[in-house]
């Protein structure tokens, strides 16, 4: 049960980080320092090797994307209007590439969870996994 919660937590946190950090600056004003988002402490050693590798690769891709975006945003300061337009195009291209990678990551996570579900014969855990995909599950007693 703890393994499933850790997997679900890792996938949820990673996806929320994508949404909050993947937006490119489309205004003419110089950017402010982006907020620092610290990922939760996740013990990857407890996860299956395939899932651990997938999460580790995604974290590396995310960090690379954020570093590239930060470097481009730094170039915006003091740039001419023409340079700003080029940098914005680069920011947008980086964002689109990262979002494609993130979509691929989400698909792979879903596949990994489906494979994990097939390996696990615990009916309660399977019900929880199904409920997480539906966005709900069965109501608790007294909560119709």
Secondary structure, 3 states (H helix, E strand, C coil): CHHHHHHHHHHHHHHHHHHHHCCCCCCCCCCCCCCCCCCCCCCHHHCCHHHHHHHHHHHHHHHHHHHHHHHHHHHHCCCCHHHHHHHHHHHHHHHHHHHHHHHHHHHHHHHHHHHHHHHCCCHHHHHHHHHHHHCCCCCCCCCC
